Amino acid sequence: MEVFKEFLDGIDHPDHRERTEEVLSWVAAKFPILTPIIAWNQPMFTDHDTYIIGFSVAKQHMAVAPERAGMIQFEDEMVKAGYSHTNLLVRIKWNQPVDYSLLEKMIEFNISDKADCSTFWRK
């Protein structure tokens, strides 16, 4: 998790920093095949140099970005979990629980769906 240290250190709110570190650590432990990287000043995880999932933080929420295909695949579950979303990211408010089951499904979907992908982003 050393790769995320500078990013995490830049999160001013201690609870937000702790929550973000918890989520990133969970992903790293649950999916040790993924490579943690910082790109576009955000923590991301890749598999064979293709994007799997990324995270960012804002004043009111943590954003999870599984690419558009992941958003479409799990839109109903995001709504059930009470998360707002755009076409490209899910917003988990700081006072909401993280649905790790949903996060796991998103990551597993992208790993499987992008197994033969040779580009960083889907085309």
Backbone as numpy.savetxt, mean C-alpha at the origin, in Angstrom:
# Nx Ny Nz CAx CAy CAz Cx Cy Cz
13.59 -2.79 6.85 12.78 -1.59 6.85 13.63 -0.32 6.85
14.92 -0.50 6.82 15.83 0.66 6.80 15.54 1.57 5.60
15.09 0.97 4.49 14.80 1.75 3.29 13.70 2.78 3.53
12.82 2.54 4.51 11.72 3.46 4.79 12.01 4.42 5.94
13.19 4.33 6.56 13.50 5.11 7.75 13.33 6.62 7.52
13.91 7.14 6.47 13.83 8.59 6.22 12.38 9.02 5.98
11.63 8.22 5.24 10.22 8.53 5.00 9.46 8.56 6.33
9.64 7.53 7.13 8.94 7.45 8.42 9.35 8.59 9.35
10.63 8.90 9.37 11.12 9.99 10.21 10.50 11.34 9.82
10.07 11.45 8.57 9.47 12.68 8.08 8.00 12.85 8.44
7.40 11.84 9.05 5.99 11.93 9.46 5.96 12.56 10.85
5.44 13.77 10.93 5.48 14.53 12.18 4.62 13.95 13.30
3.44 13.50 12.98 2.51 13.01 14.00 2.95 11.61 14.46
3.28 11.44 15.74 3.81 10.15 16.21 2.86 8.98 15.98
1.55 9.18 16.16 0.60 8.08 15.95 0.52 7.70 14.47
0.60 8.69 13.60 0.56 8.42 12.16 1.83 7.69 11.73
2.96 8.10 12.28 4.23 7.45 11.98 4.19 5.99 12.45
3.68 5.77 13.66 3.60 4.42 14.21 2.68 3.53 13.37
1.53 4.07 12.98 0.57 3.30 12.16 1.19 2.95 10.82
1.86 3.92 10.19 2.47 3.69 8.88 3.57 2.64 8.99
4.39 2.75 10.01 5.45 1.76 10.20 4.86 0.37 10.44
3.77 0.31 11.18 3.11 -0.97 11.45 2.63 -1.62 10.14
1.99 -0.84 9.29 1.48 -1.37 8.02 2.63 -1.80 7.11
3.65 -0.97 6.98 4.79 -1.32 6.13 5.51 -2.55 6.65
5.66 -2.66 7.95 6.29 -3.84 8.55 5.46 -5.09 8.32
4.14 -4.93 8.41 3.25 -6.06 8.17 3.41 -6.58 6.74
3.41 -5.66 5.77 3.58 -6.06 4.37 4.91 -6.78 4.18
5.97 -6.22 4.73 7.30 -6.82 4.58 7.36 -8.21 5.20
6.72 -8.40 6.35 6.73 -9.70 7.02 5.83 -10.71 6.32
4.68 -10.26 5.88 3.69 -11.14 5.25 4.11 -11.55 3.84
4.83 -10.66 3.16 5.24 -10.89 1.78 6.75 -10.68 1.62
7.55 -11.58 2.19 9.01 -11.39 2.13 9.59 -11.44 0.72
8.81 -11.92 -0.25 9.30 -11.95 -1.64 9.30 -10.56 -2.27
8.55 -9.62 -1.66 8.47 -8.27 -2.22 9.69 -7.44 -1.82
10.05 -6.53 -2.69 11.18 -5.64 -2.44 10.65 -4.27 -2.00
11.04 -3.81 -0.80 10.63 -2.47 -0.37 11.51 -1.41 -1.04
10.87 -0.38 -1.58 11.61 0.71 -2.22 10.94 2.04 -1.89
11.68 3.11 -2.09 11.11 4.46 -2.09 11.18 4.94 -3.53
10.03 5.35 -4.06 9.97 5.92 -5.41 8.92 7.02 -5.37
9.20 8.12 -6.06 8.32 9.28 -6.03 8.06 9.70 -4.58
9.09 9.58 -3.74 9.05 9.96 -2.32 8.01 9.19 -1.51
7.67 7.99 -1.95 6.67 7.18 -1.25 7.16 5.75 -1.10
6.78 5.10 0.00 7.14 3.70 0.16 6.29 2.81 -0.75
6.97 1.88 -1.40 6.32 0.96 -2.32 6.93 -0.42 -2.15
6.22 -1.41 -2.67 6.73 -2.77 -2.71 6.63 -3.25 -4.15
7.70 -3.90 -4.61 7.74 -4.41 -5.98 8.01 -5.91 -5.98
7.72 -6.52 -7.10 8.02 -7.93 -7.34 8.61 -8.01 -8.74
9.77 -8.58 -8.89 10.52 -8.64 -10.14 10.46 -7.29 -10.88
10.73 -6.21 -10.12 10.79 -4.84 -10.63 9.47 -4.33 -11.20
8.36 -4.92 -10.79 7.06 -4.40 -11.17 6.33 -3.95 -9.90
5.62 -2.87 -10.01 4.90 -2.27 -8.88 3.81 -3.21 -8.38
3.75 -3.38 -7.06 2.68 -4.18 -6.46 1.75 -3.30 -5.63
2.31 -2.48 -4.75 1.47 -1.61 -3.92 2.32 -0.46 -3.38
1.67 0.67 -3.16 2.36 1.82 -2.61 1.51 2.50 -1.55
2.16 3.34 -0.75 1.51 4.00 0.37 1.92 5.46 0.42
1.04 6.28 0.94 1.38 7.68 1.20 0.58 8.13 2.42
0.96 9.27 2.96 0.27 9.77 4.14 -0.19 11.20 3.89
-1.33 11.52 4.49 -1.90 12.86 4.43 -2.39 13.21 5.83
-2.81 14.41 6.01 -3.24 14.87 7.33 -4.35 13.99 7.92
-5.30 13.61 7.08 -6.47 12.88 7.57 -6.42 11.36 7.37
-5.46 10.86 6.57 -5.49 9.45 6.24 -4.15 8.92 5.73
-4.10 7.59 5.67 -3.04 6.89 4.96 -3.66 6.43 3.64
-2.96 6.59 2.55 -3.47 6.16 1.25 -2.75 4.88 0.83
-3.53 3.97 0.27 -3.02 2.70 -0.25 -3.34 2.69 -1.74
-2.33 2.43 -2.56 -2.51 2.48 -4.01 -2.13 1.13 -4.64
-3.15 0.33 -4.99 -2.87 -0.96 -5.62 -2.96 -0.94 -7.15
-2.88 0.23 -7.76 -3.09 0.44 -9.19 -4.58 0.30 -9.49
-5.00 0.79 -10.63 -6.43 0.82 -10.99 -7.05 -0.58 -11.01
-6.34 -1.57 -11.53 -6.89 -2.93 -11.60 -7.22 -3.46 -10.20
-6.37 -3.16 -9.24 -6.64 -3.56 -7.86 -7.80 -2.81 -7.25
-7.98 -1.57 -7.66 -9.11 -0.78 -7.17 -10.42 -1.36 -7.69
-10.46 -1.68 -8.96 -11.67 -2.25 -9.56 -12.00 -3.59 -8.92
-11.00 -4.43 -8.76 -11.20 -5.77 -8.22 -11.81 -5.76 -6.82
-11.46 -4.77 -6.00 -11.86 -4.80 -4.59 -12.72 -3.60 -4.17
-13.35 -2.95 -5.13 -14.13 -1.75 -4.83 -15.24 -2.03 -3.80
-15.98 -3.11 -3.97 -17.05 -3.42 -3.04 -16.52 -3.65 -1.62
-15.40 -4.32 -1.51 -14.81 -4.59 -0.19 -14.29 -3.31 0.47
-13.79 -2.39 -0.34 -13.33 -1.11 0.20 -14.51 -0.34 0.80
-15.61 -0.34 0.09 -16.81 0.35 0.57 -17.31 -0.32 1.85
-17.35 -1.65 1.86 -17.78 -2.39 3.06 -16.91 -2.06 4.27
-15.62 -1.88 4.03 -14.69 -1.56 5.11 -14.84 -0.12 5.59
-15.62 0.68 4.85 -15.83 2.07 5.23 -14.77 3.02 4.72
-14.00 2.59 3.73 -12.94 3.42 3.19 -13.44 4.24 2.01
-13.06 5.51 1.97 -13.32 6.30 0.78 -12.19 6.00 -0.21
-12.44 6.30 -1.48 -11.42 6.00 -2.48 -11.61 6.86 -3.72
-10.55 6.92 -4.50 -10.56 7.55 -5.81 -10.37 6.42 -6.82
-10.09 6.75 -8.06 -9.81 5.71 -9.05 -8.49 5.00 -8.80
-7.60 5.64 -8.05 -6.25 5.08 -7.91 -5.81 4.80 -6.47
-6.58 5.24 -5.47 -6.12 4.99 -4.11 -7.28 4.84 -3.14
-6.98 4.13 -2.06 -7.91 3.90 -0.96 -7.46 4.78 0.20
-8.39 5.46 0.85 -8.05 6.29 2.00 -8.48 5.58 3.28
-7.50 5.32 4.15 -7.80 4.75 5.46 -7.57 5.86 6.47
-8.65 6.37 7.04 -8.52 7.46 8.01 -7.71 6.96 9.20
-7.02 7.89 9.82 -6.15 7.53 10.95 -6.92 6.89 12.09
-8.20 7.18 12.22 -8.98 6.61 13.32 -9.75 5.34 12.90
-9.53 4.87 11.68 -10.16 3.63 11.21 -9.19 2.46 11.36
-9.72 1.28 11.61 -8.83 0.12 11.64 -8.34 -0.24 10.23
-7.18 -0.82 10.15 -6.66 -1.30 8.87 -7.25 -2.68 8.64
-7.89 -2.86 7.50 -8.43 -4.17 7.13 -7.30 -4.96 6.47
-6.54 -5.68 7.30 -5.38 -6.40 6.80 -5.79 -7.52 5.84
-6.96 -8.08 6.02 -7.44 -9.11 5.11 -7.62 -8.53 3.70
-8.19 -7.35 3.61 -8.36 -6.68 2.32 -7.02 -6.31 1.73
-6.13 -5.78 2.54 -4.79 -5.41 2.08 -4.07 -6.65 1.52
-4.19 -7.75 2.22 -3.57 -9.00 1.78 -4.13 -9.44 0.42
-5.44 -9.35 0.25 -6.06 -9.72 -1.02 -5.57 -8.83 -2.16
-5.45 -7.55 -1.90 -4.97 -6.62 -2.94 -3.56 -6.99 -3.38
-2.72 -7.25 -2.40 -1.32 -7.58 -2.71 -1.24 -8.91 -3.44
-1.96 -9.92 -2.96 -1.95 -11.23 -3.62 -2.47 -11.13 -5.05
-3.53 -10.33 -5.25 -4.06 -10.14 -6.59 -3.00 -9.54 -7.51
-2.32 -8.49 -7.06 -1.32 -7.85 -7.90 -0.13 -8.75 -8.17
0.30 -9.51 -7.18 1.41 -10.45 -7.41 1.03 -11.44 -8.49
-0.16 -12.00 -8.38 -0.63 -12.99 -9.35 -0.89 -12.37 -10.72
-1.62 -11.26 -10.73 -2.01 -10.62 -11.97 -0.81 -10.07 -12.74
0.24 -9.71 -12.03 1.41 -9.10 -12.68 2.60 -10.07 -12.77
2.32 -11.35 -12.58 3.40 -12.35 -12.59 4.21 -12.31 -13.88
3.56 -12.05 -14.99 4.27 -12.01 -16.28 4.50 -10.59 -16.78
4.25 -9.61 -15.93 4.41 -8.21 -16.31 5.90 -7.85 -16.36
6.31 -7.19 -17.42 7.72 -6.83 -17.55 7.95 -5.32 -17.42
6.88 -4.59 -17.04 7.00 -3.14 -16.86 6.65 -2.80 -15.41
7.04 -1.61 -14.99 6.76 -1.20 -13.60 5.26 -1.06 -13.37
4.59 -0.33 -14.28 3.15 -0.15 -14.21 2.47 -1.03 -15.23
1.21 -1.36 -14.98 0.44 -2.06 -16.00 0.29 -1.15 -17.22
0.19 -1.76 -18.38 -0.01 -0.96 -19.60 -1.47 -0.91 -19.93
